[in-house]
């Protein structure tokens, strides 16, 4: 278990080093595999944010940087805009994975202050 922790720590440090030297965002996550969506406000300051997409949203998952599933929500059918309450989340960066009704997925990062 400790070796897994050390490997994750090393990968995280390498990612931060490479990204900061390249001048890009802190954690480069490829987003939008053909489907566009936005998150706002980002950073989240007051505990809620909105996801809006061009396509209907089937499922939203929020995952910690360590890969732990924090929230999973399936909005009402035919919704392309969802407001999420994350008031109980700790400060940090989370990954928001959206699954769409056309079976495509996209991931973005959200910063919770």
Backbone torsions as a table, in degrees:
resi	resn	phi	psi	omega
1	UNK	NA	-39.9	-180.0
2	UNK	-64.8	-38.4	-179.3
3	UNK	-64.0	-36.1	177.2
4	UNK	-64.2	-42.3	177.3
5	UNK	-60.9	-44.9	-179.1
6	UNK	-65.1	-38.7	179.0
7	UNK	-64.9	-44.2	177.9
8	UNK	-62.4	-40.7	178.7
9	UNK	-63.3	-44.7	179.8
10	UNK	-63.6	-44.2	178.4
11	UNK	-61.7	-40.7	178.9
12	UNK	-63.7	-44.8	179.3
13	UNK	-63.8	-43.1	178.1
14	UNK	-63.0	-41.8	178.6
15	UNK	-61.6	-46.4	179.4
16	UNK	-62.1	-42.7	-179.4
17	UNK	-62.7	-47.1	-178.2
18	UNK	-65.3	-45.1	-176.9
19	UNK	-67.5	-43.6	-178.5
20	UNK	-67.2	-35.3	178.8
21	UNK	-71.2	-26.5	178.4
22	UNK	-83.9	-12.3	178.5
23	UNK	80.4	14.9	179.3
24	UNK	-92.2	-176.3	178.9
25	UNK	-64.5	165.9	-172.7
26	UNK	-60.1	-46.9	-179.5
27	UNK	-126.3	98.7	-176.9
28	UNK	-71.7	113.2	178.3
29	UNK	-116.5	123.9	177.7
30	UNK	-64.3	127.8	178.0
31	UNK	-120.6	162.4	173.4
32	UNK	58.4	87.6	174.4
33	UNK	-88.0	63.0	178.5
34	UNK	98.2	-15.8	-179.5
35	UNK	-115.5	133.4	-177.7
36	UNK	-99.2	136.4	171.0
37	UNK	-148.5	157.7	179.4
38	UNK	-126.6	153.2	174.8
39	UNK	-119.8	132.5	175.4
40	UNK	-154.5	148.5	-7.8
41	UNK	-74.5	152.2	177.6
42	UNK	-141.4	104.4	20.3
43	UNK	-79.5	154.7	177.8
44	UNK	-86.0	122.3	-177.3
45	UNK	-110.5	-35.8	-174.0
46	UNK	-105.7	16.5	172.0
47	UNK	89.5	-1.1	175.9
48	UNK	-137.1	149.9	172.5
49	UNK	-146.4	164.3	-176.4
50	UNK	-117.3	140.8	173.0
51	UNK	-112.0	126.1	175.8
52	UNK	-125.6	135.6	-177.2
53	UNK	-133.8	161.8	175.8
54	UNK	-76.2	-26.2	-175.9
55	UNK	-114.6	156.9	178.0
56	UNK	-63.6	139.5	-176.8
57	UNK	-91.4	130.2	178.2
58	UNK	-95.8	-40.6	-175.8
59	UNK	-155.0	143.8	175.6
60	UNK	-123.8	129.5	176.3
61	UNK	-124.0	135.7	174.2
62	UNK	-114.5	126.7	-174.1
63	UNK	-124.3	140.5	175.7
64	UNK	-72.0	166.5	178.3
65	UNK	-60.0	-27.3	179.7
66	UNK	-83.6	0.8	176.4
67	UNK	92.7	5.7	-180.0
68	UNK	-80.9	128.6	176.9
69	UNK	-71.0	120.0	-176.9
70	UNK	-100.0	-38.4	-176.9
71	UNK	-148.9	138.9	173.5
72	UNK	-135.1	126.6	-177.0
73	UNK	-139.0	136.6	174.9
74	UNK	-113.4	104.4	-177.9
75	UNK	-69.3	169.3	176.6
76	UNK	-55.3	147.7	177.6
77	UNK	-57.3	150.3	177.5
78	UNK	66.3	28.3	176.2
79	UNK	-102.4	132.2	173.3
80	UNK	-118.5	9.8	176.0
81	UNK	-141.4	127.3	-177.7
82	UNK	-136.9	134.3	175.7
83	UNK	-102.8	128.4	-176.9
84	UNK	-113.0	138.6	177.0
85	UNK	-100.5	117.5	179.8
86	UNK	-127.4	34.0	-177.2
87	UNK	-56.8	-30.8	-177.0
88	UNK	-88.0	0.5	-180.0
89	UNK	-74.3	144.6	173.2
90	UNK	-75.2	157.8	175.9
91	UNK	-60.5	142.9	177.9
92	UNK	152.7	-173.4	179.8
93	UNK	-106.1	132.7	-179.9
94	UNK	-125.4	156.1	175.7
95	UNK	-101.6	133.0	178.7
96	UNK	-111.5	113.6	179.9
97	UNK	-105.4	125.1	-179.8
98	UNK	-110.6	129.1	171.7
99	UNK	-106.5	131.6	-176.4
100	UNK	-104.4	162.4	-177.9
101	UNK	-65.5	-19.7	177.0
102	UNK	-86.1	10.7	177.1
103	UNK	75.2	6.8	174.2
104	UNK	-85.5	163.0	177.6
105	UNK	-135.2	158.7	175.5
106	UNK	-151.7	151.7	-177.4
107	UNK	-132.3	137.7	173.0
108	UNK	-136.7	163.8	176.8
109	UNK	-101.5	148.7	176.5
110	UNK	-130.8	139.0	-179.1
111	UNK	-106.1	123.5	178.4
112	UNK	-103.8	120.7	179.4
113	UNK	-90.2	NA	NA
